[in-house]
Amino acid sequence: MGNVFAAGAPPVNIPPPPLGAPPPPTEQPATSGSTQTKVEDTRNPGSFEDLHKKCKDIFPQVFEGGKLIVSKGLSSHFQISHTLSLSTFQPSGYRFGATYVGIKQLSPTESFPVIIGDIDPSGNLNANIIHAFTDSIRAKLVAQIQNNKCVATQVTADYKGTDFTSSLTLGNIDIVNESGIAVTQYLQRVTPSLDLGAELLYQYGQQIPGGMVTVLSLAGRYSGENWQLSGNISPLAGSLHSCYVHKITDQLQIGAELETSLRLQESVATIGYQIEVPNANATFRGQLDTNWCIGAVLEKKLPPFPFTLALSGYANHVKGQYRFGVGLIVG
């Protein structure tokens, strides 16, 4: 529940840009001060929102239909992209994207501010602004505009201590209609292998029974040498979410995810894997869940050209649905 849009009504999907941010400015030689910062950063557990990130990154991002992405870096700070997608089940059409990375460099791999946005011919806009005011304080603003109306907003502030991270997120705050969502999160590094944290979600509004609802979640993450186990539980909501990821070799990783809802009396388990084939410049990701759904994505680089070919497949054997996709990334 790190993303407040997951608890809002109606749900809002603000997709990330099709390609990552352009590379940061040329790395500077490490100094004694930067070395000390790097050592301290290893003690910070990261944000609560990224609790299951390692496992989630293994699962394929399945798409359907055709997709063409053309990206061009105009400078070390500015990049533009053109995305054309044709699909039956997902939004189709053309989108123009832009990414700007500022000159405030906190580390060789981090520069701020970061501005990411994309827009379609109808004027529908998705925008993300990320800025680090200091080494410890960072803020993020997310907004979505559809049909000339701002349909979703989210503001997040993170404070990163030596061995903890605390966050506050406000989403869809409407002073006139007295509605909105507030989420506070805390993640503490207890030992070099163990992180513990909690999340408190508060939602209020006229559409909420009783005018408001509060949900508390407890979370933990244990990391081994080449594996990681994470989970969070909401006793009042009756939900459980756990993930396990294991790095078998440098080329093979596997992950497992379990989502349980006692209120809905449903449980879904998913197994995923990622295979790197360096000699073929290819990456294959696949998954299988207990609903008899299978998904896979193959990404193949085509040197010496800056092209990446993506093939996607998805099958729901219960409903008899089969979807396939072909994509080409240029740049």
C-alpha positions, 0 to 999 in steps of 0.5 A: 500500500505504498502507492496511495492510488491503490487505496483510492476510488476510482483507482488511477494508473500513472505509468512510468515512462517507457524508458529509464531516465537518461544517464547522469552527468559524467561521474566524478572521481570518488573522494574521501567524503563520497566514500564515507557517504557510500558506506553510510548508504549501505546501512540505510534500508531504503524506502518502505515502498521498495520492500518487495522490489527485488522480487517484483523486478524478476516478473515479466511486464507483459504487454499485448499488441504492437509497440514501438519506442524511439528514444533520443538523448539530446544531452546528458541532462535531457532525453525525449521519447516517442511511443506508438502502441497498438492494443486491444486490451490496453490504451493505444495511440501515440505518446510523447515523453521527456525526461530532464535530469538536473545538475545537483549531483549527490553521488555518481549515480544520482542527480536532481531534480528529475522531471519525467512526463509524457503526453498524448495528442488529446492532452492527457498528461502524466508527470513526475517531479523528484528532488533531493533538497539535502542528502536526507530529505527527498520529495516526489510529486505525481500528477495525472491530467485527463480531459483537462482535469487533474484527476489524481495527485500524490505528494511524497516526502522521504527522510533517510537517516543513517539506519532508517527511512520515514515517509509521508504521502498525501494523495488526492487531497480535496479540501472542498469535498473533504476527501483524501488519503494519507500514508505514513511509513517507517522502515528500520534496519535492526541488524545487517540482515533484518529490517522491520517497519510499519505503515499507517494508511488513513482515508477519509471522505463521504464515500467511505463508510463511517467517513474514514478508515484506518489500516495498519500494516507491519512489515519485515525483510530478511536478507541472506547472502544471495536471497531475500525474504520480505512480507507485510501483514495488515491484521485489520484488513486481513491481508498478507503479502510475502515475497522470496527471491533467490539468486541461483547464479549470475544468469538465473534468479527465481522469485515467489510471491504470495498474496492472501486476503481473508476478507475476500477468502482468496489467495494467489501464489506466483512463481517467476524467474529471470534468465540472462543469456550474455552470449545472445544479448537476451533476457527472458522473464517468465511467471506462473500463478495459481490461477493458471495464468502464464506470462513471459517476455523475451528481450533481445538486443540487436547489436551493432544497432541500438535496437532491442526486440521484445516478445511478450506472451500471456495465457489464461487457461481458465478463461481461454484468453491468449495475448501476444505482443511484439515491441521494438525499442530504438535508442 
